[in-house]
Amino acid sequence: MKQSKKYTSRLQEVEGAWSAEILRRVSARKTSTSKKQDGFATEEEAQAWASTQLAEFHQQQTKKNKRSRENKTAN
């Protein structure tokens, strides 16, 4: 079986405007929207926003995990 990613992005076109969402996989059957932005004129703008936000999410999560590990080893 192929393992899915924890975070992913989804683009949608609604009435001529594009929206982008950052999705987090909660469980095997459930996903949650972590961040959403509407009103992009083109698909490329929406994809660019989603890519930068996804990179930021990964960076924040890495920092959080590192702090958590440091706190566990200090105690």
DSSP file (Angstrom, degrees, kcal/mol; ACC not computed):
  #  RESIDUE AA STRUCTURE BP1 BP2  ACC     N-H-->O    O-->H-N    N-H-->O    O-->H-N    TCO  KAPPA ALPHA  PHI   PSI    X-CA   Y-CA   Z-CA
    1    1 A M              0   0    0      0, 0.0     2,-0.4     0, 0.0     0, 0.0   0.000 360.0 360.0 360.0 142.9    0.0    0.0    0.0
    2    2 A K        -     0   0    0      1,-0.0     2,-0.4     0, 0.0     0, 0.0  -0.675 360.0-132.1 -83.6 133.0    1.1    3.5   -0.8
    3    3 A Q        -     0   0    0     -2,-0.4     2,-0.1     1,-0.0    -1,-0.0  -0.712  21.2-138.1 -87.6 133.0    1.5    5.8    2.2
    4    4 A S        -     0   0    0     -2,-0.4     2,-0.2     1,-0.1    -1,-0.0  -0.402  20.9-100.6 -87.5 165.7   -0.1    9.2    1.9
    5    5 A K        -     0   0    0      1,-0.1    20,-0.1    -2,-0.1    -1,-0.1  -0.478  17.7-132.5 -83.0 154.8    1.3   12.5    3.0
    6    6 A K  S    S+     0   0    0      1,-0.2    19,-3.1    -2,-0.2     2,-0.4   0.904  93.3  32.7 -72.6 -42.8    0.3   14.2    6.2
    7    7 A Y  E     +A   24   0A   0     17,-0.2     2,-0.3    47,-0.0    17,-0.2  -0.921  70.0 158.0-117.7 142.8   -0.3   17.6    4.5
    8    8 A T  E     -A   23   0A   0     15,-2.3    15,-3.3    -2,-0.4     2,-0.3  -0.942  29.5-122.9-151.0 170.1   -1.5   18.3    1.0
    9    9 A S  E     -A   22   0A   0     -2,-0.3     2,-0.4    13,-0.2    13,-0.2  -0.875  14.5-162.4-121.1 155.7   -3.1   21.1   -1.0
   10   10 A R  E     -A   21   0A   0     11,-2.1    11,-2.3    -2,-0.3     2,-0.4  -0.999   4.3-157.7-137.8 133.9   -6.3   21.2   -3.1
   11   11 A L  E     -A   20   0A   0     -2,-0.4     2,-0.3     9,-0.2     9,-0.2  -0.900  12.7-178.7-111.4 140.2   -7.3   23.7   -5.7
   12   12 A Q  E     -A   19   0A   0      7,-2.4     7,-2.8    -2,-0.4     2,-0.6  -0.996  21.1-141.4-138.8 143.7  -10.8   24.5   -6.7
   13   13 A E  E     +A   18   0A   0     -2,-0.3     2,-0.5     5,-0.2     5,-0.2  -0.927  22.1 179.0-104.8 123.7  -12.4   26.8   -9.3
   14   14 A V  E >   -A   17   0A   0      3,-3.2     3,-1.8    -2,-0.6    -2,-0.0  -0.960  69.0 -27.4-128.2 112.3  -15.7   28.4   -8.1
   15   15 A E  T 3  S-     0   0    0     -2,-0.5    -1,-0.1     1,-0.3     3,-0.1   0.873 125.4 -47.0  52.3  45.8  -17.5   30.8  -10.4
   16   16 A G  T 3  S+     0   0    0      1,-0.2     2,-0.3     0, 0.0    -1,-0.3   0.294 121.1  98.7  84.6  -9.8  -14.3   31.8  -12.3
   17   17 A A  E <   -A   14   0A   0     -3,-1.8    -3,-3.2    26,-0.0     2,-0.3  -0.840  66.0-132.5-109.7 149.1  -12.2   32.4   -9.1
   18   18 A W  E     -AB  13  40A   0     22,-2.9    22,-2.6    -2,-0.3    21,-0.4  -0.752  16.7-167.3-101.4 145.8   -9.7   29.9   -7.7
   19   19 A S  E     -A   12   0A   0     -7,-2.8    -7,-2.4    -2,-0.3     2,-0.4  -0.965   4.7-155.9-128.4 150.1   -9.4   28.8   -4.1
   20   20 A A  E     -AB  11  37A   0     17,-2.6    17,-2.5    -2,-0.3     2,-0.4  -0.968   7.5-169.0-126.8 141.5   -6.6   26.9   -2.4
   21   21 A E  E     -AB  10  36A   0    -11,-2.3   -11,-2.1    -2,-0.4     2,-0.6  -0.971  17.9-143.1-129.8 144.6   -6.8   24.8    0.7
   22   22 A I  E     -AB   9  35A   0     13,-2.9    12,-2.9    -2,-0.4    13,-1.2  -0.948  27.6-161.5-103.5 119.6   -4.1   23.2    2.9
   23   23 A L  E     -AB   8  33A   0    -15,-3.3   -15,-2.3    -2,-0.6     2,-0.5  -0.822   9.3-157.6-108.1 141.8   -5.4   19.8    4.1
   24   24 A R  E     -AB   7  32A   0      8,-3.1     8,-2.6    -2,-0.4     2,-0.8  -0.968  20.0-129.4-117.0 131.4   -4.1   17.8    7.0
   25   25 A R  E     + B   0  31A   0    -19,-3.1     6,-0.2    -2,-0.5     3,-0.1  -0.713  27.9 176.5 -81.8 113.1   -4.7   14.1    7.2
   26   26 A V        -     0   0    0      4,-1.8     2,-0.2    -2,-0.8     5,-0.2   0.911  65.5 -19.3 -83.5 -48.2   -6.2   13.4   10.6
   27   27 A S  S    S-     0   0    0      3,-1.9    -1,-0.2     0, 0.0     3,-0.0  -0.791  84.3 -76.7-144.8-173.1   -6.8    9.7   10.2
   28   28 A A  S    S+     0   0    0     -2,-0.2     3,-0.0     1,-0.2    -3,-0.0   0.777 131.1  26.8 -63.7 -25.2   -7.2    7.2    7.4
   29   29 A R  S    S+     0   0    0      1,-0.1     2,-0.4    -4,-0.0    -1,-0.2   0.517 113.0  68.4-114.9  -8.3  -10.7    8.4    6.7
   30   30 A K        -     0   0    0     -3,-0.0    -3,-1.9     2,-0.0    -4,-1.8  -0.939  49.7-177.3-124.6 135.7  -10.8   12.0    7.8
   31   31 A T  E     -B   25   0A   0     -2,-0.4     2,-0.4    -6,-0.2    -6,-0.2  -0.919  10.8-154.4-123.4 155.2   -9.1   15.1    6.6
   32   32 A S  E     -B   24   0A   0     -8,-2.6    -8,-3.1    -2,-0.3     2,-0.7  -0.978  19.6-122.1-130.2 141.0   -9.2   18.6    8.0
   33   33 A T  E     +B   23   0A   0     -2,-0.4   -10,-0.2   -10,-0.2     3,-0.1  -0.744  27.5 178.5 -83.2 117.5   -8.7   22.0    6.3
   34   34 A S  E     +     0   0A   0    -12,-2.9     2,-0.3    -2,-0.7    -1,-0.2   0.818  67.8   3.1 -87.5 -34.5   -5.8   23.8    8.1
   35   35 A K  E     -B   22   0A   0    -13,-1.2   -13,-2.9     2,-0.0     2,-0.3  -0.992  62.5-171.3-153.8 146.2   -5.8   26.9    5.9
   36   36 A K  E     -B   21   0A   0     -2,-0.3     2,-0.4   -15,-0.2   -15,-0.2  -1.000   3.4-174.7-144.6 140.9   -7.9   28.3    3.1
   37   37 A Q  E     -B   20   0A   0    -17,-2.5   -17,-2.6    -2,-0.3     2,-0.2  -0.998  10.0-169.9-136.7 131.6   -7.5   31.3    0.7
   38   38 A D  E     +     0   0A   0     -2,-0.4   -19,-0.2   -19,-0.2   -20,-0.0  -0.685  53.0  53.6-113.1 167.1  -10.1   32.4   -1.9
   39   39 A G  E     +     0   0A   0    -21,-0.4     2,-0.3     1,-0.2   -20,-0.2   0.708  56.1 156.9  88.3  23.0  -10.2   34.9   -4.7
   40   40 A F  E     -B   18   0A   0    -22,-2.6   -22,-2.9    -3,-0.2    -1,-0.2  -0.621  35.7-147.4 -79.6 140.6   -7.2   33.9   -6.9
   41   41 A A  S    S+     0   0    0     -2,-0.3     2,-0.3   -24,-0.2    -1,-0.1   0.856  78.2  25.2 -75.5 -36.1   -7.5   35.1  -10.5
   42   42 A T  S  > S-     0   0    0      1,-0.1     4,-1.6   -24,-0.1     5,-0.1  -0.855  75.2-119.1-128.9 162.9   -5.5   32.1  -11.9
   43   43 A E  H  > S+     0   0    0     -2,-0.3     4,-2.6     1,-0.2     5,-0.2   0.851 113.1  59.1 -66.1 -35.0   -4.7   28.6  -11.0
   44   44 A E  H  > S+     0   0    0      2,-0.2     4,-2.4     1,-0.2    -1,-0.2   0.890 104.1  49.9 -63.6 -39.8   -1.0   29.4  -11.0
   45   45 A E  H  > S+     0   0    0      2,-0.2     4,-2.2     1,-0.2    -1,-0.2   0.918 112.2  47.8 -64.0 -42.8   -1.5   32.0   -8.3
   46   46 A A  H  X S+     0   0    0     -4,-1.6     4,-2.5     1,-0.2    -2,-0.2   0.906 112.2  49.3 -64.1 -41.6   -3.5   29.6   -6.2
   47   47 A Q  H  X S+     0   0    0     -4,-2.6     4,-2.4     2,-0.2    -2,-0.2   0.890 109.9  51.5 -65.7 -39.5   -0.8   26.9   -6.7
   48   48 A A  H  X S+     0   0    0     -4,-2.4     4,-2.1     2,-0.2    -2,-0.2   0.920 111.4  47.0 -63.9 -43.9    2.0   29.3   -5.7
   49   49 A W  H  X S+     0   0    0     -4,-2.2     4,-2.4     1,-0.2     5,-0.2   0.933 112.7  49.5 -62.7 -45.7    0.2   30.3   -2.5
   50   50 A A  H  X S+     0   0    0     -4,-2.5     4,-2.4     1,-0.2    -2,-0.2   0.892 109.9  51.6 -62.3 -39.7   -0.5   26.7   -1.6
   51   51 A S  H  X S+     0   0    0     -4,-2.4     4,-2.0     2,-0.2    -1,-0.2   0.919 111.6  45.5 -64.4 -44.1    3.1   25.7   -2.2
   52   52 A T  H  X S+     0   0    0     -4,-2.1     4,-2.1     2,-0.2    -2,-0.2   0.904 114.4  48.2 -67.6 -39.7    4.5   28.4    0.0
   53   53 A Q  H  X S+     0   0    0     -4,-2.4     4,-2.4     2,-0.2    -2,-0.2   0.878 110.1  52.2 -67.9 -37.1    2.0   27.7    2.8
   54   54 A L  H  X S+     0   0    0     -4,-2.4     4,-2.2    -5,-0.2    -1,-0.2   0.909 109.9  48.6 -64.3 -42.2    2.7   24.0    2.6
   55   55 A A  H  X S+     0   0    0     -4,-2.0     4,-2.2     1,-0.2    -2,-0.2   0.898 111.3  50.7 -63.5 -40.6    6.5   24.6    2.9
   56   56 A E  H  X S+     0   0    0     -4,-2.1     4,-2.6     2,-0.2    -2,-0.2   0.895 108.2  52.2 -64.5 -40.8    5.8   26.9    5.9
   57   57 A F  H  X S+     0   0    0     -4,-2.4     4,-2.4     2,-0.2    -2,-0.2   0.925 110.2  48.5 -60.6 -44.9    3.6   24.2    7.6
   58   58 A H  H  X S+     0   0    0     -4,-2.2     4,-2.1     1,-0.2    -2,-0.2   0.903 112.1  49.4 -63.1 -40.8    6.4   21.7    7.2
   59   59 A Q  H  X S+     0   0    0     -4,-2.2     4,-2.1     2,-0.2    -2,-0.2   0.924 112.2  47.1 -64.9 -45.0    8.9   24.1    8.6
   60   60 A Q  H  X S+     0   0    0     -4,-2.6     4,-2.4     1,-0.2    -2,-0.2   0.898 111.9  50.7 -63.5 -41.0    6.7   24.9   11.6
   61   61 A Q  H  X S+     0   0    0     -4,-2.4     4,-2.6     2,-0.2    -1,-0.2   0.888 108.4  52.1 -65.6 -39.1    6.0   21.3   12.3
   62   62 A T  H  X S+     0   0    0     -4,-2.1     4,-2.1     2,-0.2    -1,-0.2   0.917 111.0  47.3 -62.8 -43.7    9.7   20.4   12.2
   63   63 A K  H  X S+     0   0    0     -4,-2.1     4,-2.3     2,-0.2    -2,-0.2   0.909 112.3  50.2 -63.7 -41.9   10.5   23.2   14.8
   64   64 A K  H  X S+     0   0    0     -4,-2.4     4,-2.2     1,-0.2    -2,-0.2   0.915 111.0  48.4 -63.7 -43.8    7.6   22.0   17.0
   65   65 A N  H  X S+     0   0    0     -4,-2.6     4,-2.4     2,-0.2    -1,-0.2   0.886 110.5  51.8 -63.9 -38.8    8.8   18.4   16.9
   66   66 A K  H  X S+     0   0    0     -4,-2.1     4,-2.3     2,-0.2    -2,-0.2   0.925 110.5  47.6 -64.5 -44.5   12.4   19.5   17.7
   67   67 A R  H  X S+     0   0    0     -4,-2.3     4,-2.3     1,-0.2    -2,-0.2   0.896 111.3  52.1 -61.9 -40.1   11.2   21.5   20.7
   68   68 A S  H  X S+     0   0    0     -4,-2.2     4,-2.0     2,-0.2    -2,-0.2   0.916 109.8  47.9 -63.5 -44.2    9.1   18.6   21.9
   69   69 A R  H  X S+     0   0    0     -4,-2.4     4,-2.1     1,-0.2    -1,-0.2   0.904 111.3  51.2 -62.9 -41.3   12.0   16.2   21.7
   70   70 A E  H  X S+     0   0    0     -4,-2.3     4,-1.6     1,-0.2    -2,-0.2   0.888 110.2  49.1 -65.0 -38.7   14.3   18.6   23.6
   71   71 A N  H  X S+     0   0    0     -4,-2.3     4,-1.2     1,-0.2    -1,-0.2   0.870 110.6  50.6 -68.2 -36.4   11.8   19.0   26.4
   72   72 A K  H  < S+     0   0    0     -4,-2.0    -2,-0.2     1,-0.2    -1,-0.2   0.880 112.5  45.5 -69.3 -38.0   11.3   15.3   26.7
   73   73 A T  H  < S+     0   0    0     -4,-2.1    -1,-0.2     1,-0.2    -2,-0.2   0.785 109.2  56.3 -76.5 -25.7   15.0   14.6   26.9
   74   74 A A  H  <        0   0    0     -4,-1.6    -1,-0.2     1,-0.2    -2,-0.2   0.794 360.0 360.0 -74.5 -27.9   15.5   17.5   29.4
   75   75 A N     <        0   0    0     -4,-1.2    -1,-0.2    -5,-0.1    -2,-0.2   0.458 360.0 360.0 -86.9 360.0   13.0   16.0   31.9
